[in-house]
Amino acid sequence: MKLKLMLWWLGVMLKRARSRKAAFRDALEKLQRFDWGVATEDLTIARHYRMTPHAIQSDVGLPTDLTLELRFRDSESATRFLRKPSQRAFREGLFNGQLRLVGDSRDLERLQGLLKYL
């Protein structure tokens, strides 16, 4: 339940950043479109975000057409990670098997660039 709430709140924060922060809008303008999602490996908890310069949509589930997916081993590791995301946490999560990246690692860098505005 905690992870579901965190992922929903992330969608609210993304929408708020798009409406209030010009730097976030500029970064989105450069990307034009960025679709990504977060889920547990067993897909019991999953949420995706579709971001454009004009709108951000968030919904449950994990469609197959996403640019980037962050898959966590379980909800506890996802909650720990999402509380304090950093490049070091990403790297450690990938190496110890708590996090699996589905997509291009350059897209992960783009996502980190956007999340710094939150």
CYANA upper distance limits for C-alpha pairs under 8 A (distance plus 0.5 A):
  1 MET  CA      5 LEU  CA      6.83
  2 LYS  CA      6 MET  CA      6.72
  2 LYS  CA     79 THR  CA      7.96
  3 LEU  CA      7 LEU  CA      6.65
  3 LEU  CA     45 ILE  CA      8.20
  3 LEU  CA     75 SER  CA      6.72
  3 LEU  CA     76 GLU  CA      8.40
  3 LEU  CA     78 ALA  CA      7.74
  3 LEU  CA     79 THR  CA      6.27
  4 LYS  CA      8 TRP  CA      6.70
  4 LYS  CA     45 ILE  CA      7.21
  4 LYS  CA     46 ALA  CA      8.41
  5 LEU  CA      9 TRP  CA      6.55
  6 MET  CA     10 LEU  CA      6.61
  6 MET  CA     79 THR  CA      8.24
  7 LEU  CA     11 GLY  CA      7.08
  7 LEU  CA     38 VAL  CA      8.39
  7 LEU  CA     47 ARG  CA      7.19
  8 TRP  CA     12 VAL  CA      7.16
  8 TRP  CA     47 ARG  CA      8.35
  8 TRP  CA     58 SER  CA      8.25
  9 TRP  CA     13 MET  CA      6.69
 10 LEU  CA     14 LEU  CA      6.63
 11 GLY  CA     15 LYS  CA      6.78
 11 GLY  CA     49 TYR  CA      7.63
 11 GLY  CA     56 ILE  CA      8.40
 11 GLY  CA     57 GLN  CA      8.13
 11 GLY  CA     58 SER  CA      6.28
 12 VAL  CA     16 ARG  CA      6.66
 13 MET  CA     17 ALA  CA      6.56
 13 MET  CA    118 LEU  CA      7.18
 14 LEU  CA     18 ARG  CA      6.72
 14 LEU  CA     56 ILE  CA      7.73
 14 LEU  CA    118 LEU  CA      7.52
 15 LYS  CA     19 SER  CA      6.85
 15 LYS  CA     55 ALA  CA      8.11
 15 LYS  CA     56 ILE  CA      6.39
 16 ARG  CA     20 ARG  CA      6.52
 17 ALA  CA     21 LYS  CA      5.76
 17 ALA  CA     24 PHE  CA      6.97
 17 ALA  CA    117 TYR  CA      7.53
 17 ALA  CA    118 LEU  CA      6.73
 18 ARG  CA     22 ALA  CA      7.95
 18 ARG  CA     24 PHE  CA      6.48
 18 ARG  CA     25 ARG  CA      6.05
 18 ARG  CA     53 PRO  CA      8.22
 18 ARG  CA     55 ALA  CA      8.33
 18 ARG  CA     56 ILE  CA      8.35
 19 SER  CA     25 ARG  CA      8.39
 21 LYS  CA     25 ARG  CA      7.06
 21 LYS  CA    117 TYR  CA      8.20
 22 ALA  CA     26 ASP  CA      6.60
 23 ALA  CA     27 ALA  CA      6.70
 23 ALA  CA    117 TYR  CA      8.04
 24 PHE  CA     28 LEU  CA      6.75
 24 PHE  CA    114 LEU  CA      7.00
 24 PHE  CA    117 TYR  CA      6.58
 25 ARG  CA     29 GLU  CA      6.52
 25 ARG  CA     53 PRO  CA      6.45
 26 ASP  CA     30 LYS  CA      6.92
 26 ASP  CA     53 PRO  CA      8.40
 27 ALA  CA     31 LEU  CA      7.08
 27 ALA  CA    114 LEU  CA      7.26
 28 LEU  CA     32 GLN  CA      6.31
 28 LEU  CA     33 ARG  CA      7.60
 28 LEU  CA     34 PHE  CA      8.40
 28 LEU  CA     51 MET  CA      8.04
 28 LEU  CA     52 THR  CA      6.75
 28 LEU  CA     53 PRO  CA      5.71
 28 LEU  CA    114 LEU  CA      8.20
 29 GLU  CA     52 THR  CA      7.89
 29 GLU  CA     53 PRO  CA      5.77
 31 LEU  CA     52 THR  CA      8.45
 32 GLN  CA     52 THR  CA      6.16
 32 GLN  CA     53 PRO  CA      6.83
 33 ARG  CA     50 ARG  CA      7.95
 33 ARG  CA     51 MET  CA      6.17
 33 ARG  CA     52 THR  CA      5.16
 33 ARG  CA     53 PRO  CA      7.93
 34 PHE  CA     50 ARG  CA      6.64
 34 PHE  CA     51 MET  CA      5.67
 34 PHE  CA     52 THR  CA      7.10
 34 PHE  CA     67 THR  CA      7.30
 35 ASP  CA     48 HIS  CA      7.85
 35 ASP  CA     49 TYR  CA      6.20
 35 ASP  CA     50 ARG  CA      4.90
 35 ASP  CA     51 MET  CA      6.50
 35 ASP  CA     66 LEU  CA      5.66
 35 ASP  CA     67 THR  CA      5.87
 35 ASP  CA     68 LEU  CA      7.32
 36 TRP  CA     48 HIS  CA      6.18
 36 TRP  CA     49 TYR  CA      5.94
 36 TRP  CA     50 ARG  CA      7.13
 36 TRP  CA     66 LEU  CA      5.81
 36 TRP  CA     67 THR  CA      6.11
 36 TRP  CA     68 LEU  CA      5.16
 36 TRP  CA     69 GLU  CA      6.12
 37 GLY  CA     46 ALA  CA      7.75
 37 GLY  CA     47 ARG  CA      6.15
 37 GLY  CA     48 HIS  CA      4.39
 37 GLY  CA     49 TYR  CA      6.45
 37 GLY  CA     62 LEU  CA      6.88
 37 GLY  CA     66 LEU  CA      7.55
 37 GLY  CA     68 LEU  CA      6.96
 37 GLY  CA     69 GLU  CA      5.29
 37 GLY  CA     70 LEU  CA      6.75
 38 VAL  CA     46 ALA  CA      6.21
 38 VAL  CA     47 ARG  CA      6.09
 38 VAL  CA     48 HIS  CA      6.79
 38 VAL  CA     62 LEU  CA      8.26
 38 VAL  CA     69 GLU  CA      6.29
 38 VAL  CA     70 LEU  CA      5.29
 38 VAL  CA     71 ARG  CA      6.49
 38 VAL  CA     72 PHE  CA      8.32
 39 ALA  CA     43 LEU  CA      6.28
 39 ALA  CA     44 THR  CA      8.15
 39 ALA  CA     45 ILE  CA      6.04
 39 ALA  CA     46 ALA  CA      4.57
 39 ALA  CA     47 ARG  CA      6.94
 39 ALA  CA     62 LEU  CA      7.94
 39 ALA  CA     69 GLU  CA      8.05
 39 ALA  CA     70 LEU  CA      6.83
 39 ALA  CA     71 ARG  CA      5.43
 39 ALA  CA     72 PHE  CA      6.72
 40 THR  CA     44 THR  CA      6.97
 40 THR  CA     45 ILE  CA      6.25
 40 THR  CA     46 ALA  CA      7.09
 40 THR  CA     71 ARG  CA      5.73
 40 THR  CA     72 PHE  CA      5.11
 40 THR  CA     73 ARG  CA      6.29
 40 THR  CA     74 ASP  CA      5.92
 40 THR  CA     75 SER  CA      6.77
 40 THR  CA     78 ALA  CA      8.10
 41 GLU  CA     71 ARG  CA      5.99
 41 GLU  CA     72 PHE  CA      6.17
 41 GLU  CA     73 ARG  CA      5.87
 41 GLU  CA     74 ASP  CA      7.30
 45 ILE  CA     61 GLY  CA      8.12
 45 ILE  CA     75 SER  CA      8.23
 46 ALA  CA     60 VAL  CA      6.37
 46 ALA  CA     61 GLY  CA      5.34
 46 ALA  CA     62 LEU  CA      6.39
 47 ARG  CA     58 SER  CA      7.65
 47 ARG  CA     59 ASP  CA      6.24
 47 ARG  CA     60 VAL  CA      4.75
 47 ARG  CA     61 GLY  CA      5.48
 47 ARG  CA     62 LEU  CA      6.55
 48 HIS  CA     58 SER  CA      6.29
 48 HIS  CA     59 ASP  CA      6.20
 48 HIS  CA     60 VAL  CA      6.76
 48 HIS  CA     61 GLY  CA      6.91
 48 HIS  CA     62 LEU  CA      6.32
 48 HIS  CA     63 PRO  CA      8.17
 49 TYR  CA     56 ILE  CA      7.45
 49 TYR  CA     57 GLN  CA      6.16
 49 TYR  CA     58 SER  CA      5.02
 49 TYR  CA     59 ASP  CA      7.25
 50 ARG  CA     56 ILE  CA      6.18
 50 ARG  CA     57 GLN  CA      5.59
 50 ARG  CA     58 SER  CA      6.92
 51 MET  CA     55 ALA  CA      6.71
 51 MET  CA     56 ILE  CA      4.97
 51 MET  CA     57 GLN  CA      6.96
 52 THR  CA     56 ILE  CA      6.67
 62 LEU  CA     66 LEU  CA      8.35
 67 THR  CA    103 GLY  CA      6.72
 67 THR  CA    104 ASP  CA      8.40
 67 THR  CA    107 ASP  CA      7.93
 68 LEU  CA    101 LEU  CA      7.93
 68 LEU  CA    102 VAL  CA      6.32
 68 LEU  CA    103 GLY  CA      5.29
 68 LEU  CA    104 ASP  CA      7.49
 68 LEU  CA    107 ASP  CA      7.05
 68 LEU  CA    108 LEU  CA      7.73
 69 GLU  CA    101 LEU  CA      6.51
 69 GLU  CA    102 VAL  CA      5.43
 69 GLU  CA    103 GLY  CA      6.98
 70 LEU  CA     99 LEU  CA      7.32
 70 LEU  CA    100 ARG  CA      6.58
 70 LEU  CA    101 LEU  CA      5.64
 70 LEU  CA    102 VAL  CA      6.97
 71 ARG  CA     99 LEU  CA      6.17
 71 ARG  CA    100 ARG  CA      5.52
 71 ARG  CA    101 LEU  CA      6.83
 71 ARG  CA    102 VAL  CA      8.00
 72 PHE  CA     77 SER  CA      7.21
 72 PHE  CA     78 ALA  CA      6.13
 72 PHE  CA     98 GLN  CA      6.13
 72 PHE  CA     99 LEU  CA      5.08
 72 PHE  CA    100 ARG  CA      6.81
 73 ARG  CA     77 SER  CA      7.28
 73 ARG  CA     78 ALA  CA      8.10
 73 ARG  CA     97 GLY  CA      7.83
 73 ARG  CA     98 GLN  CA      5.51
 73 ARG  CA     99 LEU  CA      6.76
 73 ARG  CA    100 ARG  CA      8.46
 74 ASP  CA     78 ALA  CA      6.92
 74 ASP  CA     98 GLN  CA      8.23
 75 SER  CA     79 THR  CA      6.55
 76 GLU  CA     80 ARG  CA      6.72
 77 SER  CA     81 PHE  CA      6.55
 77 SER  CA     98 GLN  CA      7.09
 78 ALA  CA     82 LEU  CA      6.45
 79 THR  CA     83 ARG  CA      6.72
 80 ARG  CA     84 LYS  CA      7.71
 81 PHE  CA     85 PRO  CA      6.20
 81 PHE  CA     89 ALA  CA      7.32
 84 LYS  CA     89 ALA  CA      8.42
 85 PRO  CA     89 ALA  CA      6.60
 85 PRO  CA     90 PHE  CA      7.66
 86 SER  CA     90 PHE  CA      6.75
 87 GLN  CA     91 ARG  CA      6.67
 88 ARG  CA     92 GLU  CA      6.58
 89 ALA  CA     93 GLY  CA      6.40
 90 PHE  CA     94 LEU  CA      6.67
 90 PHE  CA     99 LEU  CA      8.08
 91 ARG  CA     95 PHE  CA      6.75
 92 GLU  CA     96 ASN  CA      6.57
 93 GLY  CA     97 GLY  CA      6.48
 93 GLY  CA     98 GLN  CA      5.40
 93 GLY  CA     99 LEU  CA      5.40
 93 GLY  CA    100 ARG  CA      8.40
 94 LEU  CA     98 GLN  CA      6.86
 94 LEU  CA     99 LEU  CA      5.49
 94 LEU  CA    100 ARG  CA      6.53
 94 LEU  CA    101 LEU  CA      8.11
101 LEU  CA    105 SER  CA      8.23
103 GLY  CA    107 ASP  CA      7.70
104 ASP  CA    108 LEU  CA      7.45
105 SER  CA    109 GLU  CA      7.12
106 ARG  CA    110 ARG  CA      6.87
107 ASP  CA    111 LEU  CA      6.66
108 LEU  CA    112 GLN  CA      6.70
109 GLU  CA    113 GLY  CA      6.66
110 ARG  CA    114 LEU  CA      6.90
111 LEU  CA    115 LEU  CA      6.64
112 GLN  CA    116 LYS  CA      6.81
113 GLY  CA    117 TYR  CA      8.24
114 LEU  CA    118 LEU  CA      8.31
